[in-house]
Amino acid sequence: MNNPIKTLFALPKGMLLFLGIYAVSFPIIYLEYKLNHRSLTVEWLGLSPALFWQGQVWRLLTYGLLAAGVLGWAINLFWFATLISILRRDWSSRSFWIYCLVAAGGGAVPLLLIFRQDDLPVTGAGAGACALLVAWDRYYHRERIIMLGLGEVSVRQAVVFIVLLNAVISFFSCGGWPFTLSMFCGGGAGWLWLTFGQRRVMSRGGQVVESQRAARLEL
């Protein structure tokens, strides 16, 4: 039987770093609020639309690594750990980070437009989690899995159910429709990245495959 702790620490270092940053974000922010009634982490790294438009562009990427609420943190941490353990077979750490940052950027777009003048920083990894679910569907949609309460379903059916469930949770407990829209936009950004990125790789890989086959035939 696999040891989940051993499996977790066997992840590529870049992916483990991502998971570790997100895992400690909520405890750090919680302690800051308890001790100082404010969080410098959120103030400096959260997505503040007004400050972003003033030039603090790093917020577009860093807000997705933070969690200020226990419910969203627990749900997203579970899915990050689960999906990273699956997708590690398909990505390098660099590809994984790029994908997650693209998803965070996509999820930030509606918040930047809706709350353009708001300087209150927000956090959240819903966009990244949704994008990883999209990637899971992209690579493994034909596989069958067992889901508690649903029985045997395809990965695609599982992804649709999980995304809709997360959307309901986001709508009622994590900020309403703007943050639910942000989650979907993050998933959409991930889908676009996979779609056009895969076409790019396939167009370049065709010549490589042909040359490899020729080499083997010559041998």
N, C-alpha and C positions, 0 to 999 in steps of 0.2 A: 504494500500500500504506500502511495506517494506521501511524503512528508510535505505539507503545504508550506511550512517555514523554509525548509531546504529548497523547495521549488522556487519560492519567492526570491531568496537570495542568490539563486542561480540565474536570475534575469540578467540581460546585458546591463552594464553599469549605467548607461545613459537612461534607460527605461526605469531602472531602480531609483535613480536620482530624481526623475520626474515624480514617481510614486512617493518617494520620501518627502520631497518638498510639499506635495499636497497633503500628505498625512500629518505633517507637523504644523501646517498653516493654521488650522482651527485651534489647536491647543495654545499656540503662541498668541493669536489674536484674542482668544478668550481671556488669557492671563493678563494681557495688556489692558483690556477693558476692566477687568477686576481690580487691577492695581492702580491704573491711572485714569480710568473712565474714558479712555480714548485709545486708539490703536495707530501707532506710527506706521506699522506695516500696511494697513489699509489706506492711510492717508497718502503714502508714498507710492504704493503699487496698485491700489484699486483703480477702477475705471471711472474717472471723473470727466464727463463730457466737456465741461467748460475748460478744464485745465488741458485736456487733450487738444482742443482747438486752439489753445494758446501755445502749443508746441511740445507738451509733455507726451510725446508719441509712444513712449515705452509702455504706457498704461494699457495700450491696445492689446499687448501680449501678456503682461504680467497678471492682470486681474483673473485670468483663467487658472492660475496656480494657487489661488487663495479661496478659503471658505470661511465665512463669518457666521454661518448657521449650522447647528449640529445635524439637522435632518438632511440637508443637501450634502453636507460633508460626508455623512455616513453612507448615503446612497451612492454618491459619485465615487467615493473611495472603494466601495465594493466592486463597482463596475470597472473602474480603472484597473484594480488588481486582477480581476477576472479576465478582462479583454486583453490586457498587456501580456498575460501568461499565454494567451492564444496567439496573438498577433506577433509575438516575438519571432515566430518562425518565418514571417513574411517581410519583416522590415529590419533594417539596421537602426541603431539608436538615433542616428542623424535623420533618417527618413521619418522615424516616429516623432521626433521633436518638431520637425518642419510641419508635419501633418497636424499636430496638435496646435501649433501656433497659427497655422492657416485657419483652423476651426475657430480658435479664439478670436481672430480678426473678423471672421464672418459673423460670429455671434455678437460682436461689439457694434456692428454697423447700425442695427435698429436702435440700440440704446443711445448711440451718439447722435442720431437724427431726432429721436423722440424727445430726449432730455438735453438738447443742445446747450442750454444755458445753466444746467444743473451742475453745481460744483461738489455735490455729495458723492464721494467715491463708493462704488459698488464692487462686489466680488461675485464669483460664481464659475463653476466648471461644467455647467449643464451643456454648453455648446460643445466642449471637448468630449464629454461622455457620449453625447448624441452622435458626434462624428465617428467615434470609435465603434459604436454600434453599427453605423453605416458601413464601416470598413469590414466588420465581422460578416455582415450580410454580403458584401461584395466578394469576399474571398471564400466564404463557406456556406452560401445560401442553400446549397443542395444537401448539406448534411442533416441528419436527423438527431435530435437530442430529446432528453426527458426533462420536462419542466414540472415542478411541483404544482399540482392542482390542474394541470392541463394535459398531462400525459405526453405521448410522443408527438413532437411537432418538428417542422423544418426550422432551420436557423432563421430563415426569412420570416416565418410566422412568429417566432420568438422575438425577433427584433421589432417587428411592428407592434406587438403587444407591449414590450418593454418601453418603447418610445412613447406610445400613447399613455401608458401608466405614468411615466416620468413627466409627461406634459400636464396631466391632471394634478400631480403633486406640485409641480412648479407653479401652476396657475393658482392653486388654492393656498399654498404655504410659502412660496418663494418670490412673491412680487407681482403676481397677476400676469395679464396677457403680454406686456412688453418683454418680460423675462422668458415667457414661454415662446414668444416669437424669436427671441435671441437664441434659444436652444435649437429651434428648427433651422434658423439661419446658419448656425454652426454646423449642423448636420448637412445642410445643403452645400456649404463651402467644402466640406470634406468629400462629398459626392462628386462635386465638380473637379476637385483636385485629383481624385482617383481616376475619374473618367478621362480627363485630358492627359494626366500623367501617364496612365497605362497606355494610351494610344501612342504617346511619344516614345515610351520604352519599346513597344512592339514595333514601331516603324524603324527604330535603330537596331533592334535585336534581330530582325530578319536577316540582314546581311551577315551578322555574327554567326548565327546558326548555320547558314549556308556554308560559310568558310570552314566551320568546325566539321561539318559533315564531309566536306571535300577532303579535309586533312585525314579524317579517319579512313575514307575510302582509299586514299593513296597509301596509307600504312598497310 
